[in-house]
């Protein structure tokens, strides 16, 4: 009786371990998952284009901000902090990235900080109509980014494949928002 009870207990424990390992693999953010992370493999062409766009914008911004060094310019001052949001490591590297709950919370923090900065700019500065429209679009895009990141964090029932797809879509949203930032800054620079 003791041998059969031991065998049943061992089989039960092995079965539980296999089930938990399976859940961990297929549903990385589930409540039963041990390692709440998944791997993201970006498209190298998209990463290269994103890096080129970001570098081009930073060059324009650095040139403009040097020209405005003597003037007190809230917009130029705050843009440097907005750029930090776009410098997420998993977006800049074409190597596979491990996306964890912690890294998503860190990204969410940067997005929330950017939202607050954009709200500050919209109330503290006066812009021409086109610049104001692009600022509004950028703010709306940042709000959508915030919601997308929160959806990924709270997606306890999503499979590994779905999480990778959600993160890829998030990356595309970042690219679109970078374009809004560039357009806003172009219009802002023209009308100063």
Secondary structure by P-SEA (a helix, b strand, c coil): caaaaaaaaaaaaaaaaaaaaaaaaaccccccccccbbbbbccaaaaaaaaaaaaaaaaaaaaaaaaacccccccccaaaaaaaaacccccccccbbbbcaaaaaaaaaaaaaaaaaaaaaaccccccaaaaaaaaaaaaaaaaaaaaaaaaaacccccaaaaaaaaaaaaaaaaaaaaaaaaaaaaaaacc
